Amino acid sequence: MSRAGHGRSPWTLSRWCCLSHHRVLDCGLLIHPEEACGLQPISSDYIEAISQPKLKTCPSGDTKGQWIMPCLSCSDNRTCDWREITWQPHNCQYGVLTKPQLQQCLGARKILFIGDSTNRGMMYYLIERLNETLQEWQKVHGTKFYHNVNGGKTLISYSYYPQFWISPSLRPTFEKALEHLLQRSRPLENSGQTVLVVGGVQWLNSNHLQIIHKVLKRENLLNILVIIKTLGIGFHLPVDGVHFLTQREVQNLWKENVIILDTAKKYGYEVVDTFTITMGRYKEFFQGACGCHFHEVVKSKLSKENHLIKIKRSRNHTVGKYFSNQSKLQQQQDSLINVQSPYHVRGPINQVCSEILLSRMCAEKGAA
């Protein structure tokens, strides 16, 4: 959407609005009917608080937050600059790693992903972010290894789960799929040098976390870093031949997500709460059969426009610090749009979730 008005920037007269306390974009998909929905004004005191140059680092990947953006009026979303929309955790920020920091943090580490296409999208973002290029891409529905990451210093493996196209009676269980990924990725250190990222749009539940703990104990890997990517909004639109969730089922999904977060903390796992982030922008998925993707991989050579894609960042304001340094993140995002790179992972919502994932990977190393 283009900026409203002409001449001098109208945002000098604007106010900041949030997508309600629970990040609900509009009133079409109510997670909490008793709460206000739609755009809500934000107090000037809150804006001043998050505008401070030194906000503390968020302690976890599920810190509560909200989407905020400048509007001429919070009662009319047509007056908002949607290009400036920003995920803002409450009174903290996620550190953004420079390329050298990221290369050092992930050097000599093995990162194992197991999950569906939403997890795969975050993996490809990580590879592009680390290498500054994405030389290969495919819709992997099996197990695949990437040895050419970080100059060969970082090994990434990925296993698609669940394999929904296989009959339930023949489909590998999560326990077997996880065991297979661990065995194929060995040797593995029983330390934070091994990272396991588990998650999907809606299949994950607390029982899977119990299985993770059981398998890791059996494999003598209880000291590795486990990061749980939680559930996400999807399957909320009625489409022929595609599973559809009712409003009540979406509300139950939110409750399940809370249980997942609590269970993850019980086992000492890190989390990235993608449900909270996606629920406020549920209509913005990229086209696809499932209606749950907040990213897409595009061929960089197809359009000059693809080389000019930029992160939705604040231009005239210093708020919106969902990361510690907006200009640094902008430079990093610009570097990803590399004319030498045949592919690019596009999607600002996936980018937010992926950067939080990176911050959790490197939190113990002091890089984030």
N, C-alpha and C positions, 0 to 999 in steps of 0.2 A: 504494500500500500504506500502511495506517495505521501509526502508530508502535506499537511493541510496549510492553506494560505499561500501567500506569495511575498516576495521581498525578504525582509529579515526573518530569521528563524522564529516560528511561532512558539517553539519550545521554551523560549525565555519567559513565556507567560503561562507555561503549562504546569500541571501538577502531576504527581506520580500516583499511579493506581496499581493495585494488585488484583490478581484473579481470585479474590475472596480469601478468607482465612484458610480454606482447604484447597486453594489453587484450582477451583472449578471455573473453567473458562466461561461457560454460560450455564443456563439452568436446564440444559437438555439431558444431562447425565448426572443426576444427584447421587453422590455417595452418602452425604449426610443431609437429609431433607430438612432437618431442624436448623441447619446453619444457613447463613446468607450466601447467595450465589451471585455470579456476575461480577463485574468490576466494582471494587471498593476503594475509597480514597485512603491514602497513607499519610500519616501525620508528618509534619515537617521535622519533628524531633527524631523520628525513626530514620528519615532520610539523612539527617545530620549525623546520626550515630553510625550508619553504615558507610558514610562518606569519609570517615577517618582514614588516614593513610596507613595506619597500623592496626588492622583488625586482627584478633587472635585467630589462629589456625583451627579449623573445625576438628573436633576430636574424633569424629566417626563419619562414616559414609551415609548415615541416615539422619544427619542433623536436619531439623525441621526448617523449612524455608518456604518461599513463595515466588511466583513469577511477577515481576514488576515492570512497568513501562510508562513512558510519559504520555499524557493525554491532555487535550484542552478541557475535556470534561469526562469525569468517570461515569457519567450517566449515558454517554454516547460513545460506544467503542469505535465508531467511524472516525473519531477525532484522535485516535491513538496511533502512534508510530510503532507498528508491530515489528518493524525491523530492529527496534531498540529493546525488545523484550529480553529480560535478563533473569536468570535464576539466582535468587539471593537467599542464602542461608541466614538464619537469625543470628545477628551479632558475631559472625565469624566469616572466614573465607577459606577456600581450598587453594593451597599453593600450586602454582603451575611450574613444572620443571622445564628448564632450558634443555636444549638437545644434549649438551655435554652432561648435564645432571642426569638426564634420563638414560643416556648410554652407560654412565657409570653405575647407576642404580640397578639396571637390568643386565649388566654384564655378568657373564658366568652364571646366569640364572636360567632355570627351566620353567616355562610358564605353560601350564596345561589348562585348556579350555574344554569343558563338556557342557553341552546345552544346545538350544535350538538356534535359529537364524538371528535372533536378537543378540545372543551371546557372540555369534560369529561376526556380527557387525562391529561390536566393540573390539574384537580381536583384530580385524582388518584395520580399524582406526589406529590401534596400538602399533601395528606393523608400519603403517604409513607415517605415523608420528615419529617413530624411532628411526626409520630409514630415510624419511623425507620423500620416499617414492613408494609406489605400490605396483610392483612389476608383474605380479600374477594375482588373479582373482577367479574364483569359481564358487558356485553354490554347492559347497561341500556337504554331502549327506552321509559321509562315512568318517574315516579317520585319516588325517593328513598331518604331515610334519613340514615345518618351515625352518630350514637350516641357514638361510641367507639373511638373517636378521641381525642388525647391529654388528655388521662385519663378521658374522659367524659366531659372535660371542654370546648370543642369546638363542636358545632353542625354544620354539613354540610348537606345541602340538594341539590338535583340535579333534574332538569326537562329537559327532552329531547325536543328540538324544532329545526326545524319543523318536524312534523310527516308526512313525505313526502309520506308514503305508504297509507295514508288515502285520499280519494277523496277530492279535494279542497273544494267542497261544504259542506263536513262534518268535515273537518279538523279544530281543534280549532285555533282561531286567536291568534296572539302573545299577544294581550291584555288579552285575557281570560287565556292563559297559564301562564302569569306572575301573574295575580290575584290569580290563583289557587295555585301557588307556595308560594306566600306571605301568603295566608290564612292558608295553610297547615303548614307553618313554624312559625306561631305565638305562643307565644307573641314575638314581635319584638320591640327593642328600636329604637326610632327616633334619632339615633346618629351613629357615626362611629363604634359602637359595632356591627352593622348590616352591612354586606358587600354583595353587589349584583354584581356578575360577569356575564356579558352577552357577547356572541360572538359565531361565527361560521366561517366556511371556506369561504362561499360566499353568504349566504342568507341575512346577515345583511345589512341594509341601514339606512340612516339618519332618515327616518320615524319611525323606531323602537325606536330611541332615543327620539323622540317626544312623542311616546306612553309611554315610561318608565317614562318620566317626568310627564305626565298626570296621570298615575296610582299612582305614588308615592305621588303626590299632593293630590289626592283623598283619599289615604290611610294614610295621615299624616305621610309620611316617607321621606320627602324631605331632611332631614339631614343625611341620611345614606350614606355610602361610596359606590359609584357605579364605577365599573371598566369595561371598554369596551375592550374586546379582538377583535381586528380588523380582517379584512379579511385575507385570505391566498391563496397561489398558490395551484391549484388543478384542476383536470379535463382538463389538458392541453395535454393529450395524447389520440389519437383516439383508443377507446376500444369499441368493439361491445356491444351494449346495455347500454352504459354509456354515459351520457351527455358530450359533448366535446366543449371546448371553442376555438374559433379561436384566432389568434394573436390580432386582433382588439378588440375582446371581453375581452381579458386579459388586454389590455391597458385601456379599459373603466373601468375594475375592479379597476385598480390602481387609476383612477380619482375618482371613488366612495369611495375608501378608504380615499383619501384626504378629501372628504366631511364629512365622518364619523368622522375623527379626529377633524376637525373644529367644527362640531356640538357638539361633546363630550366636547370640551373646553368651548363652549357657555353655556352648562348646568353645568359646573364645575365638570365633571366626569374625573376620572383617565383613562388612556389608556395603553394598551400593544400593540404596533404596530407589530403584527405578520406578516403582509404582507411584510414589509420591510425586515424582518429577513428571511422569507422563499423564497422570490423571487430570492435570490442569490443561493439557493441550491434546486431548484425545482425538480431536478431529483432524490433526495435522500429520497423520501417518502418510507415508508414501504409498502409492497405489500398489496393490498386491492382493492375492486371493484371500490372505488371512486378515488384512486390515489391521496389522499390528506392528508394522515396520516404521521406525522413525529414522531410518537411514536408507540410503541406496548407494550402490557403487556405480559410478559413471565412467565412461571412456573419456579421458581428458582430451583426446585429439578431436573428438567429434565437434566441439563447439568452442570458439574463443571465449565464450561466456563462462565456460567451466573453469578457465584459468583465472577468472576474476571473482570467483565466489569468495566471500569473506565472512568471518564470524559476525553474527549480529551483536554488535558492541555499542556501548554508549559513546556518542560523538560529542555532545555538548555538556555532558554531565559526568561527574566522577563516581556516581553511584553505580549500582549493578555489579559490585565486586564479588561475583560468585567465584572468581579466581583472584589471586593476589596482585596480578599485574596485567591489566587489560592490554596495554600496548605490547607487552611481551607475548601474550597469547595471540594477538593479531599478527605479529611477525612470524610466529610459529605456524599459524594457519596459512599465511601467505606462502611460506616456504613449502607447504604441502602441495600447493597448486604448482607442480613442477612440470615444465614442458617435456622433461625427459621421462616423466612417469605416465604410463599408459592408463592408469586407473586412479580414481579419487573417491574417497568415502565422503559422501555429502549428507548433511543433516545436523542442524544445530542442537537438537534435543539429544541425539546420540553422542554428540561431541561433549555436552555437559556431563552425561553419565560416564563417558569414557575417561574424561579428565579426572573425575572423582575416583574412578577405578585406579588410574595411575597414581593418584595421590595416596591411596591406601596401600598400593604395592610398595611405595617408597617411604612411607611414614616412619617405619622403624629405622630406616637408614638416614633419617634426618634431612632428606632431600626435598621434602614437601612442606 
